[in-house]
């Protein structure tokens, strides 16, 4: 869940340019600092609330510096160097782009990551149980999840025979997603097509081309490019071209997309705040295991299903964590 920018201003006193928060600590005469690099429209509320619950109080003992890289590699590189240069006590990294650049910039400042797939395979940590070095956190993806996306899409739209895998080539996680979906696709059976996009023009051109042949559906992979504007473009095109779609960000479903199935982001940020708290109190990243996701949520937009002429099976309605009417 996210608050609006106005809500954050009121609740946490964050300025329009993300002026720092000040929150809880171990040494009363020293304000501790947390650096944050990631893709944020607004700072996750559950992260802030969990910090407060653990005693890090605004205006008293913590200072948070946030940089929004908006899914762009160059911005991630610039902001990683900038945040490391501030010498925070702990850094929160959202996404693999931010984490990769932060790893290059520091091997000493403790880093907690969220929304990163396969950190071992990408050389970011040595193992999940004993990450070693200065990095630990929470993974984004279980490879078996690919079957869930395909299953949910075929359940709600049995006529789908072709599936466009919409992804950003700038996201290093994309390869793992693509391979796992493609490996399972023949068992459903559907044909898959890779559709790389970087901006709204790419989205429009690719979906128009894909929709011409009919019997199509979409699986939309997570990426930093999915800001409010690009989400709107994709949702509207999918509706216009009658393309059933499942997304990996719940915002798509709440804003008019058909389905979303992914980790519960609120829970992952709450867990990240717990790790940040432990690091601020003296724990070492190497002693905190990297954790896999344990909670997933299925969001179904019933209004969109009806507009697409789809009959929602009762089993899907029962499984849905949230049904938007």
C-alpha positions in Angstrom: 0.0 0.0 0.0 1.2 3.6 -0.7 0.2 7.0 0.6 -0.2 9.9 -1.7 2.5 12.5 -1.7 0.2 14.8 0.3 -0.4 12.0 2.8 3.4 11.6 3.3 3.8 15.3 3.7 1.3 15.3 6.5 2.3 12.0 8.2 6.0 12.0 7.9 7.0 15.6 7.1 8.7 14.8 3.9 9.2 17.8 1.6 8.4 18.0 -2.0 12.0 17.2 -2.9 12.2 14.3 -0.4 13.8 16.4 2.3 15.2 13.9 4.9 13.2 12.3 7.6 14.5 12.3 11.1 13.5 9.0 13.2 14.8 6.4 16.5 18.1 5.3 17.8 20.6 3.6 19.9 22.8 6.7 20.6 20.7 9.6 21.9 23.3 12.2 20.9 23.7 10.9 17.4 21.3 11.0 14.5 21.6 7.9 12.5 21.2 8.0 8.7 19.6 5.7 6.1 20.2 6.2 2.3 17.6 4.9 -0.1 18.0 4.4 -3.9 15.2 2.9 -5.9 12.1 3.4 -8.0 9.6 5.2 -5.8 6.6 7.4 -6.6 6.4 7.8 -2.9 8.4 6.2 -0.1 6.7 2.9 1.0 4.5 3.5 4.0 5.0 0.1 5.6 8.8 0.7 5.7 8.4 4.0 7.5 5.7 2.7 9.9 7.8 -0.3 10.8 10.8 1.9 11.5 8.7 4.0 13.8 7.3 0.9 15.5 10.9 -0.1 16.3 11.7 3.2 17.9 13.2 5.3 15.1 11.3 8.5 15.6 10.9 11.4 13.2 12.7 14.5 14.2 14.7 12.7 16.9 17.2 10.1 15.8 17.2 9.1 12.1 17.7 10.9 8.9 16.5 9.4 5.6 17.9 10.5 2.2 15.8 9.2 -0.8 16.8 9.1 -4.5 14.4 8.0 -7.2 16.2 6.4 -10.1 13.0 5.8 -12.1 14.4 2.5 -13.5 17.1 4.3 -15.5 20.6 2.8 -15.3 22.4 6.2 -15.5 20.3 7.7 -12.7 20.9 4.6 -10.6 24.6 5.0 -11.1 24.6 8.7 -10.3 22.4 8.4 -7.2 24.2 5.3 -5.9 27.4 7.3 -5.9 25.7 10.3 -4.4 24.1 8.4 -1.5 27.3 6.5 -0.7 29.1 9.8 -0.6 26.8 10.9 2.2 28.2 8.0 4.3 24.9 6.7 5.7 24.8 4.0 8.4 22.6 1.7 6.2 21.3 1.8 2.6 18.0 0.5 1.3 18.3 -0.6 -2.4 15.1 -1.2 -4.4 15.7 -3.2 -7.5 18.7 -4.8 -9.2 19.8 -1.6 -11.0 20.2 0.3 -7.7 21.8 -2.7 -5.9 24.3 -3.3 -8.7 25.5 0.3 -8.7 25.6 0.4 -4.9 27.7 -2.7 -4.8 30.2 -1.0 -7.1 30.2 2.1 -5.0 30.7 0.6 -1.6 31.8 -2.7 0.0 31.6 -1.5 3.6 28.3 0.3 4.1 25.5 -2.3 5.0 22.9 -2.6 2.3 19.4 -4.2 2.5 17.8 -4.9 -0.8 14.2 -5.6 -1.9 12.8 -6.5 -5.3 15.9 -8.3 -6.6 15.7 -11.7 -8.4 18.4 -14.4 -8.2 21.0 -12.3 -6.2 23.4 -15.3 -6.1 23.2 -15.9 -9.8 23.9 -12.2 -10.4 27.0 -12.2 -8.2 25.4 -9.8 -5.6 25.7 -12.2 -2.7 27.7 -15.5 -2.2 24.7 -17.5 -0.8 21.2 -16.9 0.6 22.0 -18.4 4.0 25.3 -16.7 4.4 25.4 -13.7 2.1 28.8 -12.5 3.3 30.1 -9.0 2.5 27.9 -5.9 3.1 24.7 -7.0 1.4 21.6 -8.8 2.4 17.8 -8.5 1.8 14.7 -10.0 0.3 14.3 -11.7 -3.1 11.6 -10.8 -5.5 10.8 -14.0 -7.4 10.4 -17.8 -7.2 11.0 -19.5 -10.6 8.0 -21.8 -10.0 5.8 -18.6 -10.0 5.9 -18.6 -13.8 3.4 -21.4 -13.9 1.0 -19.4 -11.7 1.0 -16.5 -14.2 0.3 -18.8 -17.1 -2.3 -20.8 -15.2 -4.2 -17.7 -14.1 -4.2 -16.2 -17.6 -5.5 -19.4 -19.2 -8.1 -19.9 -16.5 -9.7 -16.5 -17.1 -9.0 -16.5 -20.9 -8.9 -20.1 -22.2 -8.9 -19.0 -25.8 -5.5 -17.3 -25.4 -3.0 -19.2 -27.6 -0.2 -16.5 -28.0 1.3 -14.7 -25.1 3.4 -11.5 -25.4 6.1 -11.3 -22.6 6.3 -7.5 -22.1 9.7 -6.7 -20.5 12.3 -4.0 -20.2 15.7 -5.0 -21.6 17.2 -2.6 -19.0 16.1 -4.8 -16.2 18.7 -7.5 -15.5 16.1 -9.7 -13.9 14.2 -10.0 -17.1 16.2 -12.9 -18.5 15.3 -15.1 -15.5 11.6 -14.3 -15.9 11.6 -14.9 -19.6 13.4 -18.2 -19.5 11.2 -19.6 -16.7 7.9 -18.6 -18.5 9.1 -19.9 -21.8 10.1 -23.3 -20.3 6.6 -23.8 -19.0 4.6 -22.3 -21.9 4.3 -25.6 -24.0 2.6 -27.4 -21.1 -0.4 -25.0 -21.2 -0.1 -24.8 -24.3 0.7 -21.3 -25.6 3.3 -19.7 -27.8 5.3 -16.9 -26.3 6.8 -13.9 -27.9 9.4 -11.6 -26.3 8.3 -7.9 -26.5 11.0 -5.5 -25.2 9.8 -2.0 -24.4 11.5 1.1 -22.9 8.9 3.8 -23.3 5.3 4.5 -24.2 6.1 4.6 -28.0 7.6 1.1 -27.8 4.5 -0.1 -25.9 2.0 1.2 -28.4 4.0 0.0 -31.4 4.6 -3.5 -30.0 1.1 -4.1 -28.8 -0.6 -2.9 -31.9 1.6 -5.3 -34.0 1.0 -8.2 -31.6 -2.8 -7.8 -31.4 -3.3 -8.1 -35.2 -3.0 -11.9 -35.2 -5.7 -12.5 -32.6 -5.9 -15.0 -29.7 -3.4 -13.0 -27.8 -2.7 -12.3 -24.1 0.0 -10.5 -22.1 2.3 -11.2 -19.2 3.8 -7.9 -18.1 7.1 -8.3 -16.2 8.2 -5.9 -13.5 10.5 -3.0 -14.5 11.4 0.5 -13.4 9.7 1.9 -16.5 6.2 1.2 -15.2 5.5 4.6 -13.8 1.9 5.9 -13.7 2.1 7.2 -17.3 3.3 4.0 -18.9 1.0 1.9 -16.8 -1.9 4.0 -18.2 -0.7 3.6 -21.8 -0.4 -0.2 -21.5 -3.8 -0.7 -19.6 -5.6 1.4 -22.2 -4.0 -0.4 -25.2 -4.8 -3.8 -23.7 -8.4 -2.8 -23.2 -8.7 -1.4 -26.8 -7.1 -4.4 -28.4 -9.0 -6.9 -26.2 -5.9 -8.4 -24.8 -6.3 -10.3 -21.4 -3.2 -9.5 -19.3 -1.6 -10.5 -16.1 0.8 -8.1 -14.4 3.5 -8.4 -11.7 2.6 -5.1 -10.0 -0.7 -4.7 -8.2 -1.0 -1.1 -9.3 -1.9 -2.3 -12.8 -5.0 -4.2 -11.5 -6.1 -1.5 -9.2 -5.8 1.0 -12.1 -7.8 -1.0 -14.6 -5.7 -4.0 -15.6 -7.2 -7.5 -15.6 -5.1 -9.4 -13.1 -2.0 -9.1 -11.0 -0.1 -11.8 -9.1 3.1 -11.1 -7.3 4.7 -10.7 -3.9 3.0 -8.5 -1.3 5.2 -5.4 -1.5 4.0 -4.0 1.8 5.2 -7.2 3.6 8.6 -7.1 2.0 9.2 -3.4 2.9 8.1 -4.2 6.5 10.7 -7.0 6.6 13.3 -4.7 5.1 12.7 -2.2 7.9 13.3 -5.0 10.4 16.7 -5.7 8.9 17.6 -2.0 8.7 16.7 -1.7 12.4 18.9 -4.7 13.3 21.8 -3.2 11.3 21.5 0.2 12.9 21.7 -1.6 16.3 24.9 -3.4 15.4 24.1 -6.6 13.4 26.2 -7.5 10.4 24.8 -8.1 7.0 26.6 -11.4 6.7 24.7 -12.7 9.7 21.3 -11.9 8.2 20.2 -14.5 5.6 18.7 -13.4 2.3 15.0 -14.3 2.5 12.7 -15.6 -0.3 9.2 -14.2 -0.6 6.6 -16.0 1.5 3.4 -14.0 0.7 1.9 -13.5 -2.7 -1.4 -11.7 -3.7 -3.8 -12.2 -6.5 -5.8 -9.1 -7.5 -8.7 -9.4 -10.0 -10.4 -6.5 -11.7 -13.9 -7.9 -12.2 -15.0 -4.8 -14.1 -12.2 -5.2 -16.7 -13.0 -8.9 -17.0 -16.6 -8.1 -17.9 -15.5 -5.4 -20.4 -13.3 -8.0 -22.1 -16.3 -10.4 -22.2 -14.6 -13.0 -20.0 -16.3 -15.4 -17.6 -14.4 -15.5 -14.3 -14.2 -19.1 -13.0 -15.4 -19.5 -9.4 -12.1 -21.0 -8.4 -10.3 -17.8 -9.4 -12.7 -15.6 -7.4 -12.1 -17.8 -4.4 -8.3 -17.6 -4.8 -8.3 -13.8 -5.3 -7.0 -11.8 -2.4 -8.8 -8.7 -3.7 -11.6 -8.4 -6.2 -12.1 -4.9 -7.7 -15.7 -4.4 -8.8 
